[in-house]
Amino acid sequence: MTAHATPTPPSLNGVSAENLALFRITLQTPHESAAVTQEAAVHTALSHFPGSQLRDDVLAHALKPYRLPATGRLCWVVSITPPMATVSGPPGSKEIPVRYFLVFIDAQTGQFLFFHYFADANATG
């Protein structure tokens, strides 16, 4: 009997699967090829957020309720420098640093799907 290693789920530098799970985002190992090149996906992501720069990217089968079909979608997940350094609530509230900013691009059509960011006043770095 041959043991099969479980594929390592796709990941991005500075973004934990646990944190994504808090927002009901799951990245799974893709079992299909992308029609859209990595370079084209990065270009699309950066064109939506001028002035941002690429941090990392990964091809993944992404799941996100209410944003993607229930079965998920093959996406290029592009991590970029946040277009805003901080976020805050009403005027006078504390500004909270944005830790990461992800752009989800459909890997079959090249369409911009959505973005997700995470801000945390307690995190370091």
PLY file of the C-alpha trace (Angstrom):
ply
format ascii 1.0
element vertex 125
property float x
property float y
property float z
element edge 124
property int vertex1
property int vertex2
end_header
0.00 0.00 0.00
1.36 3.37 -1.00
0.82 6.32 1.32
-0.23 9.52 -0.38
0.90 12.78 1.09
-1.84 15.30 1.65
-1.15 18.30 -0.60
-0.18 21.44 1.28
-2.95 24.03 0.89
-1.97 27.17 -1.01
-0.66 29.94 1.21
0.51 33.53 1.04
3.29 35.17 3.03
1.90 36.94 6.09
-1.61 35.49 5.72
-2.63 32.56 7.91
-5.30 30.03 6.99
-6.69 30.52 10.48
-7.17 34.23 9.92
-8.83 33.67 6.54
-11.14 31.12 8.17
-12.40 33.84 10.54
-13.81 35.52 7.43
-15.04 32.21 5.95
-12.38 32.21 3.24
-10.75 28.90 2.40
-7.91 28.32 -0.06
-7.62 24.77 -1.35
-5.14 23.05 -3.64
-6.33 23.52 -7.23
-7.02 20.46 -9.35
-7.23 22.31 -12.65
-5.08 24.68 -14.66
-5.61 28.40 -15.01
-6.50 29.87 -18.39
-5.27 33.27 -17.20
-1.55 33.70 -16.64
-0.13 34.70 -13.29
1.24 37.90 -14.84
-2.16 38.87 -16.26
-3.85 38.28 -12.90
-1.27 40.39 -11.07
-1.69 43.16 -13.66
-5.49 43.11 -13.19
-5.16 43.22 -9.41
-2.70 46.11 -9.46
-4.76 48.04 -12.03
-7.66 48.12 -9.56
-5.45 49.58 -6.82
-2.96 52.03 -8.41
0.15 52.62 -6.33
0.03 49.18 -4.70
2.80 46.65 -5.22
2.85 42.88 -5.40
3.67 41.03 -2.20
2.79 37.45 -3.18
0.34 35.45 -5.26
-1.00 31.92 -5.43
-3.33 29.86 -7.59
-6.03 28.34 -5.38
-9.50 26.91 -5.41
-11.13 29.59 -3.25
-14.30 29.33 -1.22
-16.10 32.37 0.19
-19.84 32.30 0.94
-21.88 35.01 -0.79
-18.91 36.07 -2.96
-18.22 32.88 -4.90
-20.39 29.95 -6.01
-20.99 27.36 -3.27
-18.52 25.02 -4.97
-15.84 27.74 -5.01
-13.84 29.05 -7.92
-10.33 28.74 -9.29
-8.68 32.06 -8.46
-5.41 33.84 -8.53
-5.19 35.29 -5.03
-2.92 38.31 -5.23
-1.49 39.86 -2.07
-0.63 43.53 -2.57
0.56 46.39 -0.43
-2.60 47.85 1.09
-3.89 50.91 -0.79
-4.58 52.38 2.65
-2.18 52.04 5.57
-4.87 52.18 8.24
-8.62 51.98 8.70
-10.80 53.51 11.39
-14.36 53.88 12.48
-16.17 57.15 13.13
-14.18 60.41 13.33
-11.91 60.40 16.36
-11.66 56.63 16.58
-8.32 54.85 16.71
-6.63 54.08 13.40
-5.85 50.39 12.95
-3.02 49.16 10.68
-3.99 47.07 7.66
-1.99 43.83 7.84
-2.77 42.38 4.43
-4.84 43.12 1.34
-5.87 40.32 -1.04
-7.37 40.60 -4.51
-9.25 37.62 -5.96
-9.05 37.24 -9.75
-10.98 34.55 -11.66
-8.28 32.25 -13.07
-10.43 31.24 -16.05
-11.73 34.64 -17.20
-9.35 37.18 -15.63
-12.29 38.99 -14.02
-11.78 40.93 -10.79
-13.99 39.16 -8.23
-13.50 40.87 -4.87
-10.92 42.03 -2.36
-10.40 41.23 1.29
-8.25 43.02 3.87
-7.43 42.48 7.50
-6.65 45.18 10.06
-5.50 44.39 13.57
-4.35 46.79 16.25
-2.86 43.95 18.30
-0.76 42.24 15.64
2.92 43.02 15.27
4.76 43.71 12.06
0 1
1 2
2 3
3 4
4 5
5 6
6 7
7 8
8 9
9 10
10 11
11 12
12 13
13 14
14 15
15 16
16 17
17 18
18 19
19 20
20 21
21 22
22 23
23 24
24 25
25 26
26 27
27 28
28 29
29 30
30 31
31 32
32 33
33 34
34 35
35 36
36 37
37 38
38 39
39 40
40 41
41 42
42 43
43 44
44 45
45 46
46 47
47 48
48 49
49 50
50 51
51 52
52 53
53 54
54 55
55 56
56 57
57 58
58 59
59 60
60 61
61 62
62 63
63 64
64 65
65 66
66 67
67 68
68 69
69 70
70 71
71 72
72 73
73 74
74 75
75 76
76 77
77 78
78 79
79 80
80 81
81 82
82 83
83 84
84 85
85 86
86 87
87 88
88 89
89 90
90 91
91 92
92 93
93 94
94 95
95 96
96 97
97 98
98 99
99 100
100 101
101 102
102 103
103 104
104 105
105 106
106 107
107 108
108 109
109 110
110 111
111 112
112 113
113 114
114 115
115 116
116 117
117 118
118 119
119 120
120 121
121 122
122 123
123 124
